[in-house]
Amino acid sequence: MPKMKTKRAARKRFKTTGTGKLIRRRGKKRHMLEHKSAKRKRHLGKPALVSKADEERIKALVPYL
């Protein structure tokens, strides 16, 4: 059976933790930053875990991650 192809866009957006959970970047930090509080902007810069509901779909996009 041939190897599965990785979706390149997904590979650039997700990484795994040591325990195998998926990490994603947060959105909403590109523009209109003057309206957002410093605390909100600081938290948007930190990575977040992918929700359990989406984890299965993303692992199918990036099988060797």
HUKANOR-V249731 format. One record per helix or strand of 3 or more residues. SS is the DSSP state (a for helix, b for strand). FROM is the first residue (numbers start at 1). TO is the last residue. Records with the same first field share a line. If there is no record, write none. Layout:
# HUKANOR-V249731
SS: FROM-TO + FROM-TO
This chain:
# HUKANOR-V249731
a: 8-13 + 33-35 + 38-44 + 52-61
b: 22-24
